[in-house]
């Protein structure tokens, strides 16, 4: 039993008092679904949210994942195997570049042309990934989603849909779901065993890759370039692609700011892009 307690302590990332508060007098092995298992989906959720969020928030997340069934995701699994081969061929790319390459690969694999928007929610449902919605308290506004998978639960994406969360807006919800698609595609084996928390303690390298993936998957830079070269101003381009691809103006601005041939643009355009991005984020944070 001592060994089991050590296993739970290590894999939950919680101290004795925090675990006791969550367990509420229940048998620890039963509560964490850790009988005969080194790790579990519930333990993974706990350690990804430890320190960052209160026990009440953790309890809600753990119970939501506990309520999720396990699903057969043969199509998603097949895509994961294919994309793994693509990653192995270029293992030394920086995270953001991996994310861009993965997004381009998936759009091509799904037969989505670059000037067409994608619907992450429809894709996830088609792959048999469960989406559950919960409204977390204001203290957890920085937590956008939890994705969990394993032999007992999931894959499931738990969305924080409180009125003050990013997901309360359709564009934010799409960005969150696209972000989780990246983790489900490439991080279920090795990168993130059993769970990922957007707004939690996920390793920064994996988060950078997923953020870049989400931006490029929703709005390919090549599509933004086409609009820009058609004669639109930078500001007009941001508005056009934001509406067409159903992304926030912040995402559109970042995609344009990170264009590979940005430095070949006139200095006035570069300055305008930087100014718009700065203004957007100042306004967002005020």
C-alpha positions as CSV (number, residue, x, y, z in Angstrom):
1,X,0.0,0.0,0.0
2,X,2.9,2.3,0.7
3,X,4.1,1.8,-2.9
4,X,0.7,2.6,-4.2
5,X,0.5,5.8,-2.2
6,X,3.9,6.9,-3.5
7,X,2.7,6.2,-7.0
8,X,-0.4,8.3,-6.6
9,X,1.7,11.1,-4.9
10,X,4.2,11.2,-7.8
11,X,1.7,10.9,-10.6
12,X,-0.9,13.4,-9.2
13,X,1.7,16.1,-8.4
14,X,-0.3,16.8,-5.2
15,X,0.6,16.8,-1.6
16,X,-1.2,14.7,1.1
17,X,-3.6,17.5,2.0
18,X,-4.6,18.3,-1.5
19,X,-5.2,14.6,-2.4
20,X,-7.2,14.0,0.7
21,X,-9.5,17.0,-0.1
22,X,-10.1,15.6,-3.6
23,X,-10.6,12.0,-2.4
24,X,-13.1,13.0,0.2
25,X,-12.6,9.8,2.3
26,X,-12.8,7.5,-0.7
27,X,-10.2,4.8,-1.3
28,X,-7.3,6.5,-3.1
29,X,-6.9,3.7,-5.6
30,X,-10.6,3.7,-6.5
31,X,-10.8,7.5,-6.7
32,X,-7.8,7.8,-9.0
33,X,-8.7,4.6,-11.0
34,X,-5.1,3.5,-10.3
35,X,-5.7,-0.1,-9.3
36,X,-3.2,-2.2,-11.2
37,X,-2.1,0.9,-13.3
38,X,1.0,3.0,-12.9
39,X,-0.8,6.0,-14.3
40,X,-4.4,7.1,-15.1
41,X,-6.3,9.8,-17.0
42,X,-7.4,11.3,-13.7
43,X,-3.9,11.4,-12.2
44,X,-2.7,13.1,-15.4
45,X,-5.4,15.8,-15.2
46,X,-4.4,16.4,-11.6
47,X,-0.7,16.9,-12.2
48,X,-1.3,19.1,-15.3
49,X,-3.4,21.4,-13.1
50,X,-1.6,21.2,-9.8
51,X,-0.4,24.4,-8.3
52,X,-2.1,26.4,-11.0
53,X,-5.8,25.8,-10.0
54,X,-7.8,25.3,-6.9
55,X,-9.0,21.9,-5.6
56,X,-12.6,22.8,-6.5
57,X,-11.6,23.4,-10.2
58,X,-9.5,20.2,-10.2
59,X,-12.4,18.2,-8.7
60,X,-14.7,19.5,-11.5
61,X,-12.2,18.6,-14.2
62,X,-11.5,15.2,-12.8
63,X,-15.2,14.3,-12.4
64,X,-15.9,15.5,-16.0
65,X,-13.1,13.2,-17.4
66,X,-14.3,10.4,-15.1
67,X,-17.8,10.7,-16.7
68,X,-16.4,10.4,-20.2
69,X,-16.5,7.0,-21.9
70,X,-13.7,5.4,-23.8
71,X,-14.0,5.7,-27.6
72,X,-12.7,3.9,-30.6
73,X,-10.9,6.5,-32.7
74,X,-9.5,4.4,-35.6
75,X,-9.5,7.3,-38.1
76,X,-7.6,9.6,-35.7
77,X,-5.2,6.8,-34.8
78,X,-4.4,6.2,-38.4
79,X,-3.7,9.9,-39.0
80,X,-1.5,9.8,-35.9
81,X,0.6,7.0,-37.3
82,X,1.0,8.8,-40.6
83,X,1.9,12.1,-39.1
84,X,4.5,10.4,-36.8
85,X,6.3,9.2,-39.9
86,X,6.4,12.8,-41.2
87,X,7.8,14.1,-38.0
88,X,10.5,11.4,-37.8
89,X,11.8,12.6,-41.1
90,X,12.5,16.1,-39.8
91,X,13.0,15.8,-36.0
92,X,15.2,18.9,-35.6
93,X,12.7,21.5,-36.7
94,X,11.8,24.2,-34.1
95,X,8.4,23.7,-32.5
96,X,6.6,26.5,-34.4
97,X,7.9,25.1,-37.7
98,X,6.8,21.6,-36.8
99,X,3.3,23.0,-36.0
100,X,3.1,24.8,-39.4
101,X,4.3,21.7,-41.3
102,X,1.8,19.5,-39.4
103,X,-1.1,21.9,-40.2
104,X,-0.2,21.9,-43.9
105,X,0.1,18.1,-43.9
106,X,-3.3,17.6,-42.2
107,X,-5.1,20.0,-44.5
108,X,-3.7,18.2,-47.5
109,X,-4.4,14.8,-46.0
110,X,-8.1,15.9,-45.5
111,X,-8.3,17.3,-49.0
112,X,-8.9,20.9,-47.7
113,X,-7.7,23.5,-50.2
114,X,-5.8,26.5,-48.7
115,X,-8.5,29.1,-49.4
116,X,-11.2,27.1,-47.6
117,X,-11.9,27.2,-43.8
118,X,-12.0,24.1,-41.7
119,X,-14.3,23.1,-38.9
120,X,-12.4,21.6,-36.0
121,X,-15.5,20.6,-34.1
122,X,-16.9,18.7,-37.0
123,X,-13.6,16.9,-37.5
124,X,-13.3,15.9,-33.8
125,X,-16.9,14.5,-33.8
126,X,-16.1,12.6,-37.0
127,X,-13.1,11.1,-35.4
128,X,-15.2,10.0,-32.4
129,X,-13.6,12.4,-30.0
130,X,-16.0,13.4,-27.3
131,X,-16.5,17.1,-26.5
132,X,-17.8,18.1,-23.1
133,X,-18.6,21.6,-21.9
134,X,-18.3,23.0,-18.4
135,X,-18.4,26.4,-16.9
136,X,-15.5,27.0,-14.6
137,X,-15.3,29.9,-12.1
138,X,-13.7,33.2,-13.1
139,X,-10.4,32.1,-11.3
140,X,-10.0,29.5,-14.0
141,X,-10.5,31.8,-17.0
142,X,-7.0,31.0,-18.2
143,X,-7.9,27.4,-18.5
144,X,-9.3,26.9,-22.0
145,X,-9.5,23.1,-22.3
146,X,-8.4,19.8,-21.1
147,X,-7.9,16.8,-23.4
148,X,-7.6,13.3,-21.9
149,X,-7.2,9.9,-23.3
150,X,-6.4,6.4,-22.1
151,X,-7.7,2.9,-21.6
152,X,-10.7,4.0,-19.5
153,X,-11.7,7.4,-20.8
154,X,-11.6,9.5,-24.0
155,X,-10.3,10.8,-26.1
156,X,-12.3,13.7,-24.7
157,X,-11.9,17.4,-24.9
158,X,-13.3,19.3,-21.9
159,X,-14.1,22.9,-22.9
160,X,-14.4,25.8,-20.4
161,X,-17.4,27.7,-21.7
162,X,-17.8,30.3,-19.0
163,X,-19.0,33.6,-20.3
164,X,-15.6,35.2,-19.5
165,X,-13.5,32.5,-21.2
166,X,-12.0,32.6,-24.6
167,X,-14.3,29.8,-25.7
168,X,-17.4,32.0,-25.1
169,X,-16.6,33.5,-28.6
170,X,-16.9,31.2,-31.6
171,X,-13.5,32.2,-32.9
172,X,-11.9,31.4,-29.6
173,X,-13.7,28.0,-29.4
174,X,-12.4,27.1,-32.9
175,X,-8.8,28.1,-32.0
176,X,-9.0,26.0,-28.8
177,X,-10.3,22.9,-30.6
178,X,-7.7,23.3,-33.4
179,X,-5.0,23.4,-30.6
180,X,-6.3,20.2,-29.1
181,X,-6.3,18.5,-32.5
182,X,-2.6,18.9,-32.6
183,X,-2.1,17.3,-29.2
184,X,-4.4,14.4,-30.1
185,X,-2.6,13.9,-33.3
186,X,1.0,13.9,-32.1
187,X,1.2,13.9,-28.3
188,X,-0.8,10.9,-27.2
189,X,2.2,8.6,-27.2
190,X,5.2,9.9,-25.3
191,X,4.7,13.7,-25.4
192,X,1.8,14.0,-23.0
193,X,0.8,10.7,-21.4
194,X,-3.0,10.6,-20.9
195,X,-3.8,14.3,-20.7
196,X,-3.1,17.9,-21.8
197,X,-4.3,21.1,-20.3
198,X,-4.5,24.3,-22.3
199,X,-3.8,26.9,-19.6
200,X,-2.1,24.3,-17.3
201,X,1.4,22.9,-16.9
202,X,1.9,21.4,-20.4
203,X,5.6,21.6,-21.5
204,X,6.2,24.8,-23.4
205,X,7.7,23.1,-26.5
206,X,4.5,21.1,-27.1
207,X,2.4,24.2,-26.5
208,X,4.4,26.3,-29.0
209,X,3.9,23.6,-31.6
210,X,0.2,23.3,-30.9
211,X,-0.3,27.1,-31.1
212,X,1.5,27.3,-34.4
213,X,-0.5,24.4,-35.7
214,X,-3.8,25.9,-34.7
215,X,-3.0,29.2,-36.4
216,X,-1.9,27.6,-39.7
217,X,-4.6,25.0,-39.7
218,X,-7.3,27.6,-39.3
219,X,-5.7,30.2,-41.5
220,X,-2.9,29.1,-43.9
221,X,-0.3,31.8,-44.4
222,X,-0.5,31.1,-48.2
223,X,-4.1,32.2,-48.2
224,X,-3.3,35.4,-46.3
225,X,-0.5,36.1,-48.9
226,X,-3.0,35.8,-51.7
227,X,-5.3,38.4,-50.2
228,X,-2.4,40.7,-49.5
229,X,-1.0,40.4,-53.0
230,X,-4.4,41.1,-54.5
231,X,-4.0,44.7,-53.5
232,X,-5.6,44.8,-50.1
233,X,-3.9,46.9,-47.4
234,X,-2.6,45.1,-44.4
235,X,-5.6,46.3,-42.3
236,X,-8.0,45.2,-45.0
237,X,-6.3,41.8,-45.3
238,X,-6.6,41.1,-41.6
239,X,-10.4,41.9,-41.8
240,X,-11.0,39.8,-44.9
241,X,-9.1,36.7,-43.7
242,X,-10.6,37.0,-40.2
243,X,-14.1,36.8,-41.6
244,X,-13.4,34.3,-44.3
245,X,-11.5,31.8,-42.1
246,X,-13.5,32.6,-38.9
247,X,-10.4,33.4,-36.8
248,X,-9.8,36.3,-34.4
249,X,-8.1,39.4,-35.7
250,X,-5.2,38.6,-33.4
251,X,-4.7,35.2,-35.1
252,X,-4.9,36.8,-38.5
253,X,-2.4,39.6,-37.6
254,X,0.0,37.1,-36.2
255,X,-0.1,34.9,-39.3
256,X,0.6,37.9,-41.4
257,X,3.3,39.2,-39.1
258,X,5.0,35.8,-39.3
259,X,4.9,35.5,-43.1
260,X,8.2,34.0,-44.5
261,X,8.7,36.9,-46.9
262,X,7.8,39.6,-44.5
263,X,11.2,41.2,-44.7
264,X,10.9,41.5,-48.5
265,X,7.8,43.7,-48.0
266,X,8.1,47.5,-48.1
267,X,9.2,49.0,-44.8
268,X,6.0,50.9,-44.5
269,X,4.0,47.6,-44.7
270,X,6.2,46.0,-42.0
271,X,5.7,48.9,-39.7
272,X,1.9,48.8,-40.3
273,X,1.8,45.1,-39.5
274,X,3.8,45.6,-36.3
275,X,1.6,48.6,-35.3
276,X,-1.7,46.7,-35.9
277,X,-0.5,43.6,-33.9
278,X,0.6,45.9,-31.0
279,X,-2.7,47.8,-31.0
280,X,-4.8,44.6,-31.2
281,X,-3.1,43.1,-28.2
282,X,-3.1,46.3,-26.1
283,X,-6.8,46.6,-26.8
284,X,-7.4,42.9,-25.9
285,X,-5.5,43.2,-22.6
286,X,-7.0,46.6,-21.5
